[in-house]
Amino acid sequence: MTYTAELVEDEAPELVKLRSVARILLWVSGSWAVLNVLGVIGTVMLIVLSVGEVEDALRNGTYNVIFGALALLIWSGAWQMSKVRNYLFSFAAVLLCCIPCLSPWFLIGIPFGVRLFLLLLKPDVKSAFLVAKQTS
């Protein structure tokens, strides 16, 4: 089944699944990003207050910046997916989510990432992204 602009607007069944799982991934990756930002703030506070080892604090801060950036990438890909925009960016975010050490809250992120990966591979969903791109 190929999607038309009317079906995309009327929420075809596969798109309903895609959008609902993408919204869950939005919450998961968003909370992960917030926790990493809080980790960076905590690291800065430790360095300013000179509490503990500065090298350890810098290492933890670096990890928080890297994982926070990955969480924001996954979050923005999930946002694009929930709006049925930018198939390649959505697909890249899902691939990042499927990698165990990079996935937000990996026990939650990996199963949703795999589910979204399988949904994005369906030809109907690909055509829905194309139709949405052409109509916008």
Secondary structure as UniProt FT lines:
FT   HELIX           5..9
FT   TURN            10..11
FT   HELIX           13..49
FT   HELIX           54..82
FT   TURN            83..84
FT   HELIX           87..98
FT   TURN            100..102
FT   TURN            104..105
FT   HELIX           106..120
FT   HELIX           123..135
//
